[in-house]
Amino acid sequence: MTTEEAEIRLAEIDIKPNSKIDNITISESGKRHGIEALIISVIEKGEKISVKKASGDTHMIAGQKIIAIGTKDQIKYLTNLASS
């Protein structure tokens, strides 16, 4: 695929309880599952919505949303991990 053919997507993905990326760091998820999409932010819900810049040490927890950028296939793969 050339850069002209690449379609980059931005996605908001819900982390489901007991999914493959629930309660692990972004770094761990990359090592365990080979995630290639770039996770750029984590959204926590509470009394106020908190949007945090993501780093490798950021824990992803069920109930949060992640904002990621990647190709269609990369986003699909990350979405599947977050829901299974």
C-alpha positions in Angstrom: 0.0 0.0 0.0 1.4 3.4 -0.9 0.8 6.5 1.1 -1.6 7.8 -1.6 -3.7 4.7 -1.0 -3.7 4.7 2.8 -6.9 5.9 4.4 -6.2 7.1 7.9 -9.0 7.0 10.4 -9.6 8.5 13.8 -11.7 6.4 16.1 -13.3 6.5 19.6 -13.3 3.0 21.0 -15.1 1.7 24.2 -13.1 -0.6 26.4 -15.3 -3.5 27.5 -15.0 -5.4 30.8 -12.6 -8.4 30.6 -11.6 -7.5 27.0 -8.0 -8.3 25.9 -6.9 -4.7 26.6 -8.8 -4.2 29.9 -6.5 -3.3 32.8 -3.2 -3.3 30.9 -1.0 -0.4 29.8 -0.7 0.8 26.2 2.9 -0.6 26.2 1.8 -4.0 27.3 -1.0 -4.1 24.8 1.4 -3.4 22.0 3.8 -6.2 23.1 1.0 -8.8 23.7 -1.2 -8.0 20.8 1.0 -6.2 18.2 -1.2 -3.2 18.1 -0.1 -0.8 15.3 -2.8 1.9 15.7 -1.6 4.9 17.6 -3.6 5.4 20.9 -3.5 9.2 21.4 -5.9 9.7 24.3 -7.9 8.1 27.1 -11.3 9.4 28.1 -12.5 8.8 31.6 -16.1 9.3 32.6 -17.1 10.5 36.0 -18.8 13.6 37.2 -16.7 15.4 34.7 -15.3 13.9 31.5 -11.5 13.8 31.7 -9.4 13.6 28.5 -5.8 12.5 29.1 -2.9 12.4 26.7 -1.8 8.7 26.4 1.6 7.4 27.0 3.0 3.9 27.1 2.4 3.7 30.9 -1.3 4.7 30.6 -3.6 2.0 31.9 -6.6 1.2 29.9 -9.6 0.2 32.0 -13.1 -1.0 31.2 -15.5 1.9 30.9 -13.0 4.2 29.4 -12.8 5.2 25.8 -9.6 5.4 23.8 -9.0 7.7 20.9 -6.8 6.1 18.2 -5.6 6.8 14.8 -4.6 4.2 12.1 -5.6 2.5 9.0 -9.0 0.8 8.6 -7.5 -2.6 9.5 -5.5 -1.3 12.5 -8.6 0.4 13.9 -10.7 -2.7 13.3 -8.1 -4.9 15.1 -8.0 -2.5 18.1 -11.8 -2.4 18.3 -11.9 -6.2 18.3 -9.4 -6.4 21.1 -11.3 -3.8 23.2 -14.6 -5.7 22.9 -13.4 -9.3 23.2 
